[in-house]
Amino acid sequence: MQLKDIDLNLLRLFDAVYRMRNVSRAADLLDLTQPAASQGLSRLRTLLHDPLFMRTAGGVQPTPRAQRLADPVRHALATLEQALGETAGFEPARSGRTFQIHMSDIGESRFLPELMVALRERAPGVRVQTLPLPREQVMEALDAGRIDVAFGFLPMVKDSQKVRLLEDRYVVLLRAGHPFTRKRRSGAALLSALRELDFVAVRSHADTLRIVQQCQLEDRLRLVTEHFLVLPSIVKATDLAAIMPRNIARGFEGGYAIVEPAFPQRDFVVSLHWSKRFEADPGNRWLRGVIEELFKQ
């Protein structure tokens, strides 16, 4: 098989199915009907003499041939899109582009509401999909075009372009009226007194677990959850304490108290990251400008 035999749209379909692991979601992403996506995938299978994707309970999984093709296809499409984008420009009011953004569940609660309000006003046809990734995969995903930008405290992402958005620190969230808040303590005395508390933590938030370990509070953990957004209701209903970013804690309405111990490495910077490969992409550049306008301190 030669390159002349392949329709570029088939490669776009292949890339979408590979990323989404689901033919229906890939069709939605490309504004195709389900039958059109299935037909295109069938054509590509015939051309490549490989099934490419096998059905599973939750969608599809790539074959070894598809896995070998995925990165070259993604890089080629990203290069073409960037080259064409530099010529065509980006018109937010008319665009139907889907932006893929890496952020944690904490990031979603902090940034998405305000961002979506702005996009609704300026680019009503633009769509956003969040794609939380393991931290060690963020840089590769940015370079490959799997995600457009990444929010967060990501010191392990070394080779990205980035801009500082805001400074934050880790604090302890308690329910209002918690007995712990009745004594005024600071410094080493406050850190030591944390052993009076029982804690709830989130499995996926490595830095809060790091603080628990550094302060030797592992034996004070009474609950470990999978998701951050359940913490406020748990804290409000119990005497459990949660370690979380101060900017997030301050956003909860009523019924909470915040304590600020001098945790080791408690201060951190939330940045916006993107790949050097997409520095000049008009849509990527426009989105970065909106995000900086909204959130840069």
N, C-alpha and C positions, 0 to 999 in steps of 0.2 A: 504494500500500500504506500502511496506517495501523498505528500502534503496537498497536492492539487485535488485529491479525492475527498478532502475533508472540508465541510462547511464550517466556517468560524462559529456559527451559532450552535453547532453541535458541541464544540469545545466549551462554549459558555455553559451549555446545559450540563455537560460532564462535570465541570468545575462546581456548579451549583449543587448538583446531586451529591458530589463528594463532600462538600462542606456541610450540607444540611442533613445528609444521611437519610433523606426522605424525598421521594419523587414529587409528591404533592406540594411540599413546602418549596422545593426547587422551582416548580412551575409557578407558584405564587410570586416567588422572588423575581422571576424573569417575565412576569405578566403573560404567561402561557396557560392554555387550558391543560387539564390533566391528560386528555387524549393526545394533544400535540406533543407534550413532554414525553409520554410513553412511546409515541411513534418515533420521535427523534432519537431517543435512547436505543430503540430497536435498530435504527439505521446505523448508529455508531457501533453497536455490538456486531452487526454484520460486517462493517468495514474493518473492524479490528480483530475479528474472529475470536472474541472473548466476551463472556457474559457481563464483565465489568462490575456489576453489583448483584448481590444475592439478597433475596428477601429475608428479613428477620421479623421477629414479633414487633419491634418498634420502628421498622423502616427498612433500610437496606445497609449492607456492609460491602466495602470494596473488595474485589479480588486482588491477588498479588499484582496482576498486570495494571489494574487501576491505581494501586498504590504507587507503582513505579512512574506512572504517567502524571500523577496529581501535581507534584511540584513543578515539573517543566511546563505543564499547561498553565498553571496559575501564574508563574513568572512571565510567560509569554503574553497572557491576557493583560496582566498588570502593565507590562511595558507598552503594549498597544494602546490601552486605555489612557495611560499617562501622555503618550505622544499625541493622540487624537484630542485629549482634553485640553492640552496646551493651545491647540489651534481653535477648538470650538468654544472654549470658555465655559462658564457655568452660570446659568440663569436660575437663581433660587426660586423665584416666583413661578417658574414653568417646569422645574425639575421634578422627576419622579424617582430620583436616586434613593437607594437604600444604603444608609451608613451603618457599618458594623462597629460597635464600640465595646472595648473591654472595660468593665468596672465590676466591683464587688457588689454584694447586696447593700452594704453600707453606702457605697457610691451611688447606687440607683436611688436610694431614698434621699440622698443629699443633692444630687445634681439633676436627675431626670425631670422632676416636676417643672422647674424653672426653664430648663432647656426645651422641653416640649411646648411650653407656652410660647417661647420665642420662635420656634420653628413653625408653629401653627400660624403665627402672624406673618413671618417672612418667607416661608417656603412650605405652603400648605400641602404640596404633593410629596414632599420628602418623607421618607420613613426611616425609623431607627430600630435596629435590633441589637440588644446587648448580648455579648458573648463572653461570659466570664471564663478565663483560662487559668490554668496553673501558671504561677509567676514565671517559671523558667521557660514557658512557651510563648510569652508575650512578644519578645523581640522577633522571633522567627515568624510569628503570625503577622506582625506589622510589615516585615520585609516581603512576605508572600502575598500581601493584600487580603488576607483573611479578615483582618480588622483594619479599620481606617485610623483610629486613634485609641489610646488607652489612658484612662484616668487612674490615679492612685499614688500611693507611696511605694515606689517600685525601684529600690536602689540596685537591684540585680539587673535591671534593664540598662546596659552600659552604652550601647552604640546608637541609641535613638536620638532624634531631635526632641527637645522638650522645652516647656516653659513652666515656671513655677506659678501655681494658681493660688494656694493659700497655705499658711502655717497652722498646725494644729498640735494637740497634745493628748495623751491618754489620761483619763480621769476615771473616778469611780461613781457610778450612778446608783442611788438608793431611793427607796420610796420616801415621800415627805413624812416627817415625824419619826423616822427610824431612830431607835435608841442610840445608835452610833453617833448621830449628829449632835447629841446633847452636850458632848464634851468638846472643848476647843483644844485641838492639838495640831502640831505642825512638825516639820522636819523629821528627824529620826523617830520621834515619839509617835507621829502619825503613821509612818511606815510600819513600825512595830505593832501598832494597834490594829492593823488590818487583819491580824490573826484572830481577832474577835469576830470577824465576819465570815459568813458562808457565801460562796460565789457560784454564779452561773457563767459559763463561757461558751463560745461558739467554736466548733471544731475547725472550721475553715479559716479562721482569722489567726494567723500564725503569730502576729506581734502581741496580741492580747495574751495568748498562751505563753509566749516568751516572758512577759512580765510576771505572770503567775509563777513560772518556774524560777525566775531570778529572785523573786521575793519569797520563794520557798512556801508557796501557798497551795501546792498541789493537793495536800490533804484537806484543804478547806473547800475544794470543788465539790459541790453537791449535785450539779446538773451540767451536762455538756450537751448542747443542741447543735443542729445542723445549720440553722438559719438565724441571722441576726435580728430580723424584724419581730421575732417573738419575744425578745428580751424585755422591751418596755412593759408589756402586760404582765410578765412574770415578776419583774422587779416591783411593780406597783401593787401586786397582790400578795407578795411575800416579804420576808426579811432578807432575801438573797440580794447580793451586790453584783454589779456587772462592770467590767472594765471596757471602756469604749472611747472613741474620739470626742473631745469636748464640743466641737461644732455640731455633732450629731445629738449629743445629750442636751444641749441648749435648745434644740428644736422641738423637744417634747413639751407638750402643753400641760402644765399643772400636775401636782401630785408627785413631784420628784425633787430630790436633793442631789447636789453634785459636790463631791469631795475631791481635792486635788493633791494627792500625795506626790512626793518627789521621786517618782519611779525612775529607775535607770533607763536612759534613752527614751524618755517619755515624749520628747518633742519630735515632730516629723513634718515633712513637707509633701503636700499633695501636688503632683505635677500632671501636665498633659503631655503625652508622648506620641510621636509619630515617626515614620520611617523616612530616612533621607531619600529613598527612592521616590517617595510621593510628595516631596517638599513642594514641587511646582504644580502639582495637580490642582486645578482651579477649585473643584468641589471640596477637596480636602483642606485647601487653604481657606476657603470660605467658612467651613465648619469650625476650623481652629479659631478664626477671628471671632465668630459668634461666642464660642466657649470662653475665650479670653475676656471679651467684653462683659460677659455675665458673671464670671467667677474669679477673675484675677484680682487679688487684693492690692 
